[in-house]
Amino acid sequence: MGNWLDLCLLVFASFRLTRLIVYDTITEFLRAPFHDIVEETLEDGSTETYIEIKGEGLKYWIGELLSCQWCTGIWASSFLYAGYALIPHLSMPVITVLAIAGIASVIQHYFIKD
């Protein structure tokens, strides 16, 4: 590991990449082959939305992975760290942009009340 700044960049980049894969609407197309979105109307009239994982075997495993922030976080962190260690001149711009977006989302969520 290079220094504390690099570690912080990797932490926030991993956080943002994980959220991008698991939760964000823009990457729904990645999850669609593995998840069905189910809407259920509750007795009080409110709607609850949840996912059902499709398939068996490898397809089911990938669906589980894409629905779990902890699981995806390990893979996202590993991918980013491998890029950082093996090809830093190509991966650091991506890591930096993801880190900036990660920090911005933390600020938005915890400090800016809409």
N, C-alpha and C positions, 0 to 999 in steps of 0.2 A: 504494500500500500504506500502510495507516494506521500501524502500528508493529510492533515485534518480536513482541509478544504475538499480534497478529492473524496474522502470518506463521506462528508456531508453531501456532496453532489451525488454520489452513488446512492445514498440513503433516500434522498428526495426523488431521484430519478426512478429508483425501484418502486417507491410508493406510487408515483404517478403512472408508471407503466402498468403496474398491477391493477390500479383502479381503471385505467383505460381498457384493459382486456376484460376484466370481470364485470364492470358496472356501466360504462359509458355507452350511450345510444349509438354513437358513431361506429362502434365496433360490434354492434349487434349482429351484423352479417357473419362475423367469425363464430359466434355462439349459436346461430340459428340452426345449423345442421345437427347440433348436439342437444338443443334445448327446445322444449315446447313451452310457450308462455300461457299460463292458465289464469283466467279471471273467474273469481267466485264471488257471488253476491251473498253477503251475510244477512242474518235475520234482521239486523238493524238498518239494512238498506245500503250500508257501505260496501265497497268493493275491495277485495283482497287479491293481489296478484302474486303468483309464485311460478317457479319453473318446475317442469318435470324433465328429467334427463332421458333422452332417447337411446334406443338400441341396447346392445349387449357387447361384451368383450371390450375391445379397444375403443370403440365408439362411446360406450358408456364411461370408460375410464377418462377419456378426453372431456366428456360432458361434466363429469365430477370435478376434474381439474379446473375447467373454466368457470365453475360455479363456486369455487372455494378461493377466497382471497389469500388465505395462508399458503395453500398449495401453489397457486399461480405466482405468489410473491417469491417463493423459493426459486422457481424457474426464471422469473424475470430478473431477479437479483443475480443469479448465476450467469445468465446471458449477458447482462450489462457488465458484470465483473470480468467475464471472459473477453469481451470487447475492449475493456479498459486495459487489461493485462497484455493482450495479444496484438491489438491494433489501436493503440491510443490515439494516433493522429486522425483516424476515421471515426472512432466511437465517442471521443470527448465532445464534439459538437452536439451529438444526439443526447448524450448524458446531460450536458449542460442545459439544453432546451427542456428536457423532461424534468430536470431539477427545478428550473425556474417555474415551470408549470405546476410542479408539486408544491413548491413554497407558496405560490399564488393561491392554490386551492386551499391550503391550510389557513392562510390569511383570510380568504373569503369565508370559509366555514366558521372559524373561531372568533374573528375580530370584526367582521362586517355583518351587521344585522339588517336584513332586508325588511 
